[in-house]
Each structure stands twice: as C-alpha cells, then as structure tokens.
Amino acid sequence: MSVAKKRQTLPVKITDKTVANIVSKALRQEYAELNAAIKWIVRITGIPANTVAKWYRGSNAPKSSHLLILIAYYPYLLHSICKTIGREDMWNAAVRFDIPQSMQTRLAAKHPTHAPRDDRFVTPWITNSQTGAQFNSRQLWFLEQLRRGSKLQAKDIIASWQVHERTARRDIAWLIEVGLIRFVPSGKTGWYALL
C-alpha cells in the first residue's frame, strides 16, 4: 500500500439509512418554522410528494439525482453532507464565498416565506473571549459584512432582517460599546466601519 493511501482518513461507512437520516434532519431544520414543508419541497424541486414525504420522515434515502437537486437548494443539507464525509473545509470555503447565502436567496425567490432567519452561515471570525461580549445573529452578520468591506448603516440591518429601526440601532450601539465598530461621518449621513 502506498504512503498516500496509508495516511488517508476515510469517512465512516455511509449507508442508505445514514443518508435518509441526514436528509430528514436537514429538511426538518430548513422548515422548522413553517407549515406544509412537504408541499413546499415539492413546489421547489418538482419531485413527487409521496417521494418527498418518505425523505421527510426518514424512511427512504433519495437517489443520487434527487439528492443533488436537494443539495442545490438546501444549505443545511449541503453542510450535513460535508460534515458526514469529513470535509468541513469544503463547507467553510463555501461560507467564505457566500454560497449558502446565495442558496438561501434562491430558495427565498421560489418560496417567499422562507427567508434567512439567523447567522447559521456566518463565518465566526470573532470569539466571545476577545471581547467578553455575546452577539446576536444580526450583529454577527453586520460584523461579517463590515469585515468584507461593506459600508453599512442601520437601514441595512432593517432591510436584511426585517426588524424595527430601534432594534437595529440597539444592535449597533452594543457593537460600538464593546469597541468593535465606529461611525464614519460623511455629509449628512455616514456609515459604520470596524475599528
């Protein structure tokens, strides 16, 4: 056996039952807050309802062509598959290039009530130990956008997260208080930047 093959770490044996459980769990996570999940999956993918119902219950695993269709729309499933095959690095690269966010946008276009709800696809580049602070999903998103060079205002939080202006301003005030961002004045308005 070659040296390269000896050093390879292969993922655990993946059975149809393993895949069925992964798909069921991921779809349930995607639709945790919505009713009629099976109907929505059918509308989005074009796959028959009876087949989707079996996946949703976890009684059957999708065939490869259906699995690829599901992975194209559902980031939780993509993440679960990467984790199962031992390739978190692929998932982290996808997050860095905003692939899960674009998947969510594509999904929301076909399914208007299915908007992103949290920070699950934000790369955590700041830890609580650095500041001793706790951050909510909106704040993590805001920090990530600033890290990428965006010039943001409170209205960006309002638009992206459908929250009230008071909530957005409170989120920003906390980030200023813990010393992570500052306001950059520009004419009558301005924007926020990382310190």
Beta strands, then each sheet from edge to edge (+ up, - down):
strand 1: 181-186
strand 2: 189-194
sheet 1: 1+ 2-
end
